[in-house]
């Protein structure tokens, strides 16, 4: 059968929090507040970095892109979640679900590798401060960010391809509040082995490679910091890494 025939009449229903009707209004208000803070915070960060010349440094360049992809991811996922909490009709079309997953995947993978690039930036700043402006040139920073976006686009395209080769039929209930890869694969009408294997391979590679970059960067940072005799230099080195470490912990912890 053609792909058009495989997906004709396919409708997904996102179950989300439908099992807890008494919590839907409180959850709607909670997620709306979180989404509003996320949007204002990220857009505010981008605006401040753009208008303040003193913040036109590699660290804030990466931070502005981090804020951008976080804003985009939230804006892809959250509106549908909010809608499902107050509207009984939780249906989403096959193409709509795949589009949401495609975009969300791009932003998540990009964020993973932008965080890794920021770890390398902190490594150069602490371990090679005299060469920092030379090593972390605008060209290298742009290349690192461009590579993150390009790889995320490749990953998302591969995932979409392996979703499209599956067969789907009728109305399917997705036990999630977002169009997530594993949840979509779980409701297919064909053997999902290959699609799940691809997810495992790519997800493992992305997680391990980015974490190796982060861990290696901070191992060298730790070694350098332990050799510092000046309290002022030590305090400055630790402060430059604190915010990035927090972001890393939150992102990979979740």
Helices and strands as residue ranges (DSSP letters): H 3-7, E 11-14, G 21-23, H 24-51, G 53-55, H 58-86, E 91-93, H 94-127, G 129-131, H 132-135, H 138-164, E 171-174, H 181-186, H 193-226, H 231-253
